[in-house]
């Protein structure tokens, strides 16, 4: 099976059209999980990654921001030969309210190379980025995240679409 390039414009239209139905499905699945859900998710995830080419998309980097842990900040500061304070001042803002997490000041991400959709700091990227879109994690613990990501990530969208088809059978 070959990977299909993501066409963002058509993905965004499809996601906008289907997001409510997919979110409702995830809510039902969260409240009343099917037997063997995690196993089904793991099998489906393998199919999704065989079909998805993130480098043709990078929508996460273009439209979202990770949260930066203290370890992320230390790693990035060392990489650039800067202090953590200088990294924060140059690229980040602190979230208002909530957990007051450190996030990108703007989107797209300052570390995204727009010419090839690759991350300039991939080897030391934030943990939030490394785990995105969190498909392989214990599915029930991340349903709230998948509800958000179906609109932003073609892989998350595809996973939930495929799960919906399989559960409906």
MODELLER restraints for C-alpha pairs under 7 A, 6 or more apart:
rsr = mdl.restraints
at = mdl.atoms
rsr.add(forms.Gaussian(group=physical.xy_distance, feature=features.Distance(at['CA:1:A'], at['CA:50:A']), mean=6.65, stdev=0.5))
rsr.add(forms.Gaussian(group=physical.xy_distance, feature=features.Distance(at['CA:1:A'], at['CA:51:A']), mean=6.81, stdev=0.5))
rsr.add(forms.Gaussian(group=physical.xy_distance, feature=features.Distance(at['CA:2:A'], at['CA:50:A']), mean=6.92, stdev=0.5))
rsr.add(forms.Gaussian(group=physical.xy_distance, feature=features.Distance(at['CA:2:A'], at['CA:51:A']), mean=6.05, stdev=0.5))
rsr.add(forms.Gaussian(group=physical.xy_distance, feature=features.Distance(at['CA:3:A'], at['CA:50:A']), mean=6.15, stdev=0.5))
rsr.add(forms.Gaussian(group=physical.xy_distance, feature=features.Distance(at['CA:3:A'], at['CA:51:A']), mean=4.13, stdev=0.5))
rsr.add(forms.Gaussian(group=physical.xy_distance, feature=features.Distance(at['CA:3:A'], at['CA:52:A']), mean=5.28, stdev=0.5))
rsr.add(forms.Gaussian(group=physical.xy_distance, feature=features.Distance(at['CA:3:A'], at['CA:53:A']), mean=5.76, stdev=0.5))
rsr.add(forms.Gaussian(group=physical.xy_distance, feature=features.Distance(at['CA:4:A'], at['CA:51:A']), mean=5.83, stdev=0.5))
rsr.add(forms.Gaussian(group=physical.xy_distance, feature=features.Distance(at['CA:4:A'], at['CA:52:A']), mean=6.03, stdev=0.5))
rsr.add(forms.Gaussian(group=physical.xy_distance, feature=features.Distance(at['CA:4:A'], at['CA:53:A']), mean=6.47, stdev=0.5))
rsr.add(forms.Gaussian(group=physical.xy_distance, feature=features.Distance(at['CA:5:A'], at['CA:53:A']), mean=5.93, stdev=0.5))
rsr.add(forms.Gaussian(group=physical.xy_distance, feature=features.Distance(at['CA:5:A'], at['CA:56:A']), mean=5.41, stdev=0.5))
rsr.add(forms.Gaussian(group=physical.xy_distance, feature=features.Distance(at['CA:6:A'], at['CA:53:A']), mean=7.00, stdev=0.5))
rsr.add(forms.Gaussian(group=physical.xy_distance, feature=features.Distance(at['CA:6:A'], at['CA:56:A']), mean=5.55, stdev=0.5))
rsr.add(forms.Gaussian(group=physical.xy_distance, feature=features.Distance(at['CA:6:A'], at['CA:57:A']), mean=5.51, stdev=0.5))
rsr.add(forms.Gaussian(group=physical.xy_distance, feature=features.Distance(at['CA:8:A'], at['CA:57:A']), mean=6.63, stdev=0.5))
rsr.add(forms.Gaussian(group=physical.xy_distance, feature=features.Distance(at['CA:11:A'], at['CA:154:A']), mean=6.88, stdev=0.5))
rsr.add(forms.Gaussian(group=physical.xy_distance, feature=features.Distance(at['CA:15:A'], at['CA:150:A']), mean=6.73, stdev=0.5))
rsr.add(forms.Gaussian(group=physical.xy_distance, feature=features.Distance(at['CA:15:A'], at['CA:151:A']), mean=5.15, stdev=0.5))
rsr.add(forms.Gaussian(group=physical.xy_distance, feature=features.Distance(at['CA:16:A'], at['CA:151:A']), mean=6.57, stdev=0.5))
rsr.add(forms.Gaussian(group=physical.xy_distance, feature=features.Distance(at['CA:19:A'], at['CA:150:A']), mean=6.57, stdev=0.5))
rsr.add(forms.Gaussian(group=physical.xy_distance, feature=features.Distance(at['CA:19:A'], at['CA:151:A']), mean=6.29, stdev=0.5))
rsr.add(forms.Gaussian(group=physical.xy_distance, feature=features.Distance(at['CA:22:A'], at['CA:160:A']), mean=6.79, stdev=0.5))
rsr.add(forms.Gaussian(group=physical.xy_distance, feature=features.Distance(at['CA:23:A'], at['CA:147:A']), mean=5.27, stdev=0.5))
rsr.add(forms.Gaussian(group=physical.xy_distance, feature=features.Distance(at['CA:25:A'], at['CA:164:A']), mean=6.99, stdev=0.5))
rsr.add(forms.Gaussian(group=physical.xy_distance, feature=features.Distance(at['CA:26:A'], at['CA:143:A']), mean=6.55, stdev=0.5))
rsr.add(forms.Gaussian(group=physical.xy_distance, feature=features.Distance(at['CA:26:A'], at['CA:147:A']), mean=6.92, stdev=0.5))
rsr.add(forms.Gaussian(group=physical.xy_distance, feature=features.Distance(at['CA:30:A'], at['CA:140:A']), mean=6.32, stdev=0.5))
rsr.add(forms.Gaussian(group=physical.xy_distance, feature=features.Distance(at['CA:30:A'], at['CA:143:A']), mean=6.84, stdev=0.5))
rsr.add(forms.Gaussian(group=physical.xy_distance, feature=features.Distance(at['CA:38:A'], at['CA:138:A']), mean=6.89, stdev=0.5))
rsr.add(forms.Gaussian(group=physical.xy_distance, feature=features.Distance(at['CA:38:A'], at['CA:139:A']), mean=6.30, stdev=0.5))
rsr.add(forms.Gaussian(group=physical.xy_distance, feature=features.Distance(at['CA:42:A'], at['CA:136:A']), mean=6.72, stdev=0.5))
rsr.add(forms.Gaussian(group=physical.xy_distance, feature=features.Distance(at['CA:44:A'], at['CA:159:A']), mean=6.50, stdev=0.5))
rsr.add(forms.Gaussian(group=physical.xy_distance, feature=features.Distance(at['CA:45:A'], at['CA:135:A']), mean=6.85, stdev=0.5))
rsr.add(forms.Gaussian(group=physical.xy_distance, feature=features.Distance(at['CA:45:A'], at['CA:159:A']), mean=6.26, stdev=0.5))
rsr.add(forms.Gaussian(group=physical.xy_distance, feature=features.Distance(at['CA:48:A'], at['CA:155:A']), mean=6.24, stdev=0.5))
rsr.add(forms.Gaussian(group=physical.xy_distance, feature=features.Distance(at['CA:48:A'], at['CA:158:A']), mean=6.44, stdev=0.5))
rsr.add(forms.Gaussian(group=physical.xy_distance, feature=features.Distance(at['CA:48:A'], at['CA:159:A']), mean=6.18, stdev=0.5))
rsr.add(forms.Gaussian(group=physical.xy_distance, feature=features.Distance(at['CA:52:A'], at['CA:155:A']), mean=6.33, stdev=0.5))
rsr.add(forms.Gaussian(group=physical.xy_distance, feature=features.Distance(at['CA:55:A'], at['CA:117:A']), mean=5.43, stdev=0.5))
rsr.add(forms.Gaussian(group=physical.xy_distance, feature=features.Distance(at['CA:55:A'], at['CA:118:A']), mean=6.65, stdev=0.5))
rsr.add(forms.Gaussian(group=physical.xy_distance, feature=features.Distance(at['CA:56:A'], at['CA:117:A']), mean=7.00, stdev=0.5))
rsr.add(forms.Gaussian(group=physical.xy_distance, feature=features.Distance(at['CA:58:A'], at['CA:117:A']), mean=5.80, stdev=0.5))
rsr.add(forms.Gaussian(group=physical.xy_distance, feature=features.Distance(at['CA:59:A'], at['CA:152:A']), mean=6.51, stdev=0.5))
rsr.add(forms.Gaussian(group=physical.xy_distance, feature=features.Distance(at['CA:59:A'], at['CA:153:A']), mean=6.65, stdev=0.5))
rsr.add(forms.Gaussian(group=physical.xy_distance, feature=features.Distance(at['CA:60:A'], at['CA:152:A']), mean=6.39, stdev=0.5))
rsr.add(forms.Gaussian(group=physical.xy_distance, feature=features.Distance(at['CA:60:A'], at['CA:153:A']), mean=6.50, stdev=0.5))
rsr.add(forms.Gaussian(group=physical.xy_distance, feature=features.Distance(at['CA:61:A'], at['CA:108:A']), mean=5.71, stdev=0.5))
rsr.add(forms.Gaussian(group=physical.xy_distance, feature=features.Distance(at['CA:61:A'], at['CA:109:A']), mean=5.38, stdev=0.5))
rsr.add(forms.Gaussian(group=physical.xy_distance, feature=features.Distance(at['CA:61:A'], at['CA:112:A']), mean=6.64, stdev=0.5))
rsr.add(forms.Gaussian(group=physical.xy_distance, feature=features.Distance(at['CA:62:A'], at['CA:107:A']), mean=5.74, stdev=0.5))
rsr.add(forms.Gaussian(group=physical.xy_distance, feature=features.Distance(at['CA:62:A'], at['CA:108:A']), mean=3.95, stdev=0.5))
rsr.add(forms.Gaussian(group=physical.xy_distance, feature=features.Distance(at['CA:62:A'], at['CA:109:A']), mean=6.21, stdev=0.5))
rsr.add(forms.Gaussian(group=physical.xy_distance, feature=features.Distance(at['CA:63:A'], at['CA:107:A']), mean=5.78, stdev=0.5))
rsr.add(forms.Gaussian(group=physical.xy_distance, feature=features.Distance(at['CA:63:A'], at['CA:108:A']), mean=5.90, stdev=0.5))
rsr.add(forms.Gaussian(group=physical.xy_distance, feature=features.Distance(at['CA:64:A'], at['CA:107:A']), mean=6.68, stdev=0.5))
rsr.add(forms.Gaussian(group=physical.xy_distance, feature=features.Distance(at['CA:65:A'], at['CA:103:A']), mean=6.05, stdev=0.5))
rsr.add(forms.Gaussian(group=physical.xy_distance, feature=features.Distance(at['CA:65:A'], at['CA:104:A']), mean=5.61, stdev=0.5))
rsr.add(forms.Gaussian(group=physical.xy_distance, feature=features.Distance(at['CA:65:A'], at['CA:109:A']), mean=6.90, stdev=0.5))
rsr.add(forms.Gaussian(group=physical.xy_distance, feature=features.Distance(at['CA:66:A'], at['CA:103:A']), mean=6.02, stdev=0.5))
rsr.add(forms.Gaussian(group=physical.xy_distance, feature=features.Distance(at['CA:66:A'], at['CA:128:A']), mean=5.53, stdev=0.5))
rsr.add(forms.Gaussian(group=physical.xy_distance, feature=features.Distance(at['CA:66:A'], at['CA:129:A']), mean=6.21, stdev=0.5))
rsr.add(forms.Gaussian(group=physical.xy_distance, feature=features.Distance(at['CA:67:A'], at['CA:101:A']), mean=6.03, stdev=0.5))
rsr.add(forms.Gaussian(group=physical.xy_distance, feature=features.Distance(at['CA:67:A'], at['CA:102:A']), mean=5.60, stdev=0.5))
rsr.add(forms.Gaussian(group=physical.xy_distance, feature=features.Distance(at['CA:67:A'], at['CA:103:A']), mean=4.96, stdev=0.5))
rsr.add(forms.Gaussian(group=physical.xy_distance, feature=features.Distance(at['CA:67:A'], at['CA:128:A']), mean=6.34, stdev=0.5))
rsr.add(forms.Gaussian(group=physical.xy_distance, feature=features.Distance(at['CA:68:A'], at['CA:101:A']), mean=6.97, stdev=0.5))
rsr.add(forms.Gaussian(group=physical.xy_distance, feature=features.Distance(at['CA:68:A'], at['CA:102:A']), mean=5.39, stdev=0.5))
rsr.add(forms.Gaussian(group=physical.xy_distance, feature=features.Distance(at['CA:68:A'], at['CA:103:A']), mean=6.22, stdev=0.5))
rsr.add(forms.Gaussian(group=physical.xy_distance, feature=features.Distance(at['CA:68:A'], at['CA:126:A']), mean=6.05, stdev=0.5))
rsr.add(forms.Gaussian(group=physical.xy_distance, feature=features.Distance(at['CA:72:A'], at['CA:126:A']), mean=5.19, stdev=0.5))
rsr.add(forms.Gaussian(group=physical.xy_distance, feature=features.Distance(at['CA:72:A'], at['CA:127:A']), mean=6.90, stdev=0.5))
rsr.add(forms.Gaussian(group=physical.xy_distance, feature=features.Distance(at['CA:73:A'], at['CA:84:A']), mean=5.95, stdev=0.5))
rsr.add(forms.Gaussian(group=physical.xy_distance, feature=features.Distance(at['CA:74:A'], at['CA:84:A']), mean=6.12, stdev=0.5))
rsr.add(forms.Gaussian(group=physical.xy_distance, feature=features.Distance(at['CA:75:A'], at['CA:124:A']), mean=6.60, stdev=0.5))
rsr.add(forms.Gaussian(group=physical.xy_distance, feature=features.Distance(at['CA:76:A'], at['CA:124:A']), mean=6.79, stdev=0.5))
rsr.add(forms.Gaussian(group=physical.xy_distance, feature=features.Distance(at['CA:77:A'], at['CA:83:A']), mean=5.43, stdev=0.5))
rsr.add(forms.Gaussian(group=physical.xy_distance, feature=features.Distance(at['CA:77:A'], at['CA:84:A']), mean=5.35, stdev=0.5))
rsr.add(forms.Gaussian(group=physical.xy_distance, feature=features.Distance(at['CA:77:A'], at['CA:87:A']), mean=6.15, stdev=0.5))
rsr.add(forms.Gaussian(group=physical.xy_distance, feature=features.Distance(at['CA:91:A'], at['CA:104:A']), mean=6.05, stdev=0.5))
rsr.add(forms.Gaussian(group=physical.xy_distance, feature=features.Distance(at['CA:91:A'], at['CA:105:A']), mean=5.76, stdev=0.5))
rsr.add(forms.Gaussian(group=physical.xy_distance, feature=features.Distance(at['CA:92:A'], at['CA:102:A']), mean=6.27, stdev=0.5))
rsr.add(forms.Gaussian(group=physical.xy_distance, feature=features.Distance(at['CA:92:A'], at['CA:103:A']), mean=5.38, stdev=0.5))
rsr.add(forms.Gaussian(group=physical.xy_distance, feature=features.Distance(at['CA:92:A'], at['CA:104:A']), mean=4.52, stdev=0.5))
rsr.add(forms.Gaussian(group=physical.xy_distance, feature=features.Distance(at['CA:92:A'], at['CA:105:A']), mean=4.64, stdev=0.5))
rsr.add(forms.Gaussian(group=physical.xy_distance, feature=features.Distance(at['CA:93:A'], at['CA:102:A']), mean=5.69, stdev=0.5))
rsr.add(forms.Gaussian(group=physical.xy_distance, feature=features.Distance(at['CA:93:A'], at['CA:103:A']), mean=5.50, stdev=0.5))
rsr.add(forms.Gaussian(group=physical.xy_distance, feature=features.Distance(at['CA:93:A'], at['CA:104:A']), mean=6.13, stdev=0.5))
rsr.add(forms.Gaussian(group=physical.xy_distance, feature=features.Distance(at['CA:93:A'], at['CA:105:A']), mean=5.11, stdev=0.5))
rsr.add(forms.Gaussian(group=physical.xy_distance, feature=features.Distance(at['CA:94:A'], at['CA:100:A']), mean=5.64, stdev=0.5))
rsr.add(forms.Gaussian(group=physical.xy_distance, feature=features.Distance(at['CA:94:A'], at['CA:101:A']), mean=5.62, stdev=0.5))
rsr.add(forms.Gaussian(group=physical.xy_distance, feature=features.Distance(at['CA:94:A'], at['CA:102:A']), mean=4.51, stdev=0.5))
rsr.add(forms.Gaussian(group=physical.xy_distance, feature=features.Distance(at['CA:94:A'], at['CA:103:A']), mean=6.16, stdev=0.5))
rsr.add(forms.Gaussian(group=physical.xy_distance, feature=features.Distance(at['CA:95:A'], at['CA:101:A']), mean=5.22, stdev=0.5))
rsr.add(forms.Gaussian(group=physical.xy_distance, feature=features.Distance(at['CA:95:A'], at['CA:102:A']), mean=6.13, stdev=0.5))
rsr.add(forms.Gaussian(group=physical.xy_distance, feature=features.Distance(at['CA:95:A'], at['CA:103:A']), mean=6.76, stdev=0.5))
rsr.add(forms.Gaussian(group=physical.xy_distance, feature=features.Distance(at['CA:111:A'], at['CA:119:A']), mean=5.67, stdev=0.5))
rsr.add(forms.Gaussian(group=physical.xy_distance, feature=features.Distance(at['CA:111:A'], at['CA:120:A']), mean=5.19, stdev=0.5))
rsr.add(forms.Gaussian(group=physical.xy_distance, feature=features.Distance(at['CA:111:A'], at['CA:121:A']), mean=6.47, stdev=0.5))
rsr.add(forms.Gaussian(group=physical.xy_distance, feature=features.Distance(at['CA:112:A'], at['CA:118:A']), mean=5.92, stdev=0.5))
rsr.add(forms.Gaussian(group=physical.xy_distance, feature=features.Distance(at['CA:112:A'], at['CA:119:A']), mean=4.74, stdev=0.5))
rsr.add(forms.Gaussian(group=physical.xy_distance, feature=features.Distance(at['CA:112:A'], at['CA:120:A']), mean=6.06, stdev=0.5))
rsr.add(forms.Gaussian(group=physical.xy_distance, feature=features.Distance(at['CA:113:A'], at['CA:119:A']), mean=5.99, stdev=0.5))
rsr.add(forms.Gaussian(group=physical.xy_distance, feature=features.Distance(at['CA:113:A'], at['CA:120:A']), mean=6.28, stdev=0.5))
rsr.add(forms.Gaussian(group=physical.xy_distance, feature=features.Distance(at['CA:133:A'], at['CA:156:A']), mean=6.55, stdev=0.5))
rsr.add(forms.Gaussian(group=physical.xy_distance, feature=features.Distance(at['CA:135:A'], at['CA:156:A']), mean=6.97, stdev=0.5))
rsr.add(forms.Gaussian(group=physical.xy_distance, feature=features.Distance(at['CA:146:A'], at['CA:156:A']), mean=6.49, stdev=0.5))
rsr.add(forms.Gaussian(group=physical.xy_distance, feature=features.Distance(at['CA:149:A'], at['CA:156:A']), mean=6.01, stdev=0.5))
rsr.add(forms.Gaussian(group=physical.xy_distance, feature=features.Distance(at['CA:150:A'], at['CA:156:A']), mean=5.22, stdev=0.5))
rsr.add(forms.Gaussian(group=physical.xy_distance, feature=features.Distance(at['CA:150:A'], at['CA:157:A']), mean=4.24, stdev=0.5))
rsr.add(forms.Gaussian(group=physical.xy_distance, feature=features.Distance(at['CA:151:A'], at['CA:157:A']), mean=6.94, stdev=0.5))
